[in-house]
Amino acid sequence: MTYNIDDKTVGRLITDVGLERLVAALPQRDLRKALDLISMPELAQMINVNYSTLRWHMGEGHLPVPQHRLVRRGYYTREEAEAIAKAWKARN
């Protein structure tokens, strides 16, 4: 089903329902794709380390913790992930 929704309608939805509730109602995979977000396991693959190793380096402050959250998971923008990967490869 396709809807023809204009900016005014979207604005009313955000005002009446709230952006957080609207976003929470959308499938997470669609949001990730639309926003081009990289998960922590995907970042671990990019820098060729295990997920647990990535988490350890985050805990030690060697890598930044993701600042973007969808539901309970943290994500990086593609630009952030590429910058982290570049810095990691230069260091190792």
Backbone hydrogen bonds in HBPLUS format (Angstrom, degrees):
<---DONOR---> <-ACCEPTOR-->    atom                        ^
c    i                          cat <-CA-CA->   ^        H-A-AA   ^      H-
h    n   atom  resd res      DA  || num        DHA   H-A  angle D-A-AA Bond
n    s   type  num  typ     dist DA aas  dist angle  dist       angle   num
A0010-VAL N   A0006-ASP O   3.10 MM   4  6.46 160.1  2.14 152.9 158.8     1
A0011-GLY N   A0007-ASP O   2.88 MM   4  6.08 156.4  1.94 146.1 152.7     2
A0012-ARG N   A0008-LYS O   2.98 MM   4  6.31 151.3  2.07 144.3 151.6     3
A0013-LEU N   A0009-THR O   2.93 MM   4  6.23 156.9  1.98 150.5 156.8     4
A0014-ILE N   A0010-VAL O   2.96 MM   4  6.23 162.3  1.99 153.8 158.0     5
A0015-THR N   A0011-GLY O   2.96 MM   4  6.16 157.9  2.01 145.4 151.8     6
A0016-ASP N   A0012-ARG O   2.75 MM   4  5.84 169.1  1.76 155.6 158.8     7
A0017-VAL N   A0013-LEU O   2.76 MM   4  5.48 161.5  1.80 146.4 153.0     8
A0018-GLY N   A0014-ILE O   2.93 MM   4  4.58 124.1  2.25 107.4 123.7     9
A0022-LEU N   A0018-GLY O   3.07 MM   4  6.34 157.9  2.12 151.4 158.2    10
A0023-VAL N   A0019-LEU O   2.88 MM   4  6.07 169.4  1.89 159.4 161.7    11
A0024-ALA N   A0020-GLU O   2.90 MM   4  5.99 157.3  1.95 144.4 151.4    12
A0025-ALA N   A0021-ARG O   3.13 MM   4  6.22 134.2  2.35 136.8 147.0    13
A0025-ALA N   A0022-LEU O   3.19 MM   3  5.27 134.0  2.41  96.4 108.6    14
A0026-LEU N   A0023-VAL O   3.11 MM   3  5.38 152.1  2.19 107.2 115.5    15
A0030-ASP N   A0027-PRO O   3.08 MM   3  5.44 126.2  2.38 105.3 118.5    16
A0031-LEU N   A0027-PRO O   3.18 MM   4  6.59 155.7  2.24 151.7 158.8    17
A0032-ARG N   A0028-GLN O   2.89 MM   4  6.12 166.5  1.91 157.6 161.2    18
A0033-LYS N   A0029-ARG O   3.04 MM   4  6.15 157.4  2.09 139.9 145.8    19
A0034-ALA N   A0030-ASP O   2.91 MM   4  6.07 165.0  1.93 148.7 153.2    20
A0035-LEU N   A0031-LEU O   2.86 MM   4  5.95 157.7  1.91 154.0 159.7    21
A0036-ASP N   A0032-ARG O   2.81 MM   4  5.59 111.2  2.28 134.1 149.9    22
A0037-LEU N   A0032-ARG O   3.01 MM   5  5.05 157.7  2.06 137.6 144.8    23
A0036-ASP N   A0033-LYS O   3.26 MM   3  4.93 147.8  2.37  92.9 102.4    24
A0038-ILE N   A0076-TYR O   2.69 MM  38  5.05 166.6  1.71 154.8 159.7    25
A0076-TYR N   A0038-ILE O   2.83 MM  38  5.05 162.9  1.86 147.0 152.3    26
A0043-LEU N   A0039-SER O   2.92 MM   4  6.25 151.4  2.00 147.9 156.3    27
A0044-ALA N   A0040-MET O   2.90 MM   4  6.16 157.4  1.95 151.9 158.1    28
A0045-GLN N   A0041-PRO O   3.08 MM   4  6.39 150.4  2.17 141.6 148.7    29
A0046-MET N   A0042-GLU O   2.95 MM   4  6.26 151.8  2.03 143.9 152.1    30
A0047-ILE N   A0043-LEU O   3.01 MM   4  6.34 148.9  2.11 154.0 161.0    31
A0048-ASN N   A0044-ALA O   2.90 MM   4  5.87 103.8  2.50 132.6 150.7    32
A0049-VAL N   A0044-ALA O   2.95 MM   5  5.22 168.3  1.96 146.6 150.4    33
A0048-ASN N   A0045-GLN O   3.12 MM   3  4.77 152.8  2.20  95.2 103.4    34
A0053-THR N   A0050-ASN O   3.10 MM   3  5.16 122.4  2.45  96.7 111.2    35
A0054-LEU N   A0050-ASN O   3.03 MM   4  6.40 155.7  2.09 151.2 158.0    36
A0055-ARG N   A0051-TYR O   2.94 MM   4  6.29 160.8  1.98 153.7 158.4    37
A0056-TRP N   A0052-SER O   2.97 MM   4  6.17 151.9  2.05 141.3 148.8    38
A0057-HIS N   A0053-THR O   3.02 MM   4  6.29 163.5  2.04 153.1 156.4    39
A0058-MET N   A0054-LEU O   3.00 MM   4  6.31 146.8  2.12 146.6 156.4    40
A0059-GLY N   A0055-ARG O   2.92 MM   4  6.16 159.3  1.96 149.2 154.7    41
A0060-GLU N   A0056-TRP O   2.93 MM   4  6.22 142.0  2.08 147.0 157.8    42
A0062-HIS N   A0057-HIS O   2.79 MM   5  5.07 139.3  1.96 164.1 162.8    43
A0063-LEU N   A0057-HIS O   3.31 MM   6  5.72 142.5  2.46 117.6 115.7    44
A0061-GLY N   A0058-MET O   3.01 MM   3  5.05 150.5  2.10 101.2 110.5    45
A0075-TYR N   A0068-HIS O   2.72 MM   7  5.14 150.8  1.81 152.7 157.6    46
A0070-LEU N   A0073-ARG O   3.09 MM   3  5.60 155.9  2.15 154.4 161.6    47
A0073-ARG N   A0070-LEU O   3.04 MM   3  5.60 158.0  2.09 144.1 139.7    48
A0081-ALA N   A0077-THR O   2.95 MM   4  6.21 168.9  1.97 159.4 161.9    49
A0082-GLU N   A0078-ARG O   2.90 MM   4  6.08 160.5  1.94 151.6 156.8    50
A0083-ALA N   A0079-GLU O   2.99 MM   4  6.15 153.6  2.06 145.3 152.5    51
A0084-ILE N   A0080-GLU O   2.91 MM   4  6.16 158.2  1.95 152.2 158.3    52
A0085-ALA N   A0081-ALA O   2.90 MM   4  6.08 162.6  1.93 149.2 154.2    53
A0086-LYS N   A0082-GLU O   2.92 MM   4  6.04 156.8  1.98 143.3 149.6    54
A0087-ALA N   A0083-ALA O   2.98 MM   4  6.16 163.5  2.01 148.1 152.3    55
A0088-TRP N   A0084-ILE O   2.83 MM   4  5.98 157.2  1.88 150.4 157.5    56
A0089-LYS N   A0085-ALA O   2.94 MM   4  6.09 163.9  1.97 149.9 153.7    57
A0090-ALA N   A0086-LYS O   3.05 MM   4  6.20 147.9  2.16 142.8 151.6    58
A0091-ARG N   A0087-ALA O   3.03 MM   4  6.19 142.2  2.18 141.0 150.7    59
A0092-ASN N   A0088-TRP O   2.96 MM   4  6.14 141.7  2.11 147.9 158.2    60
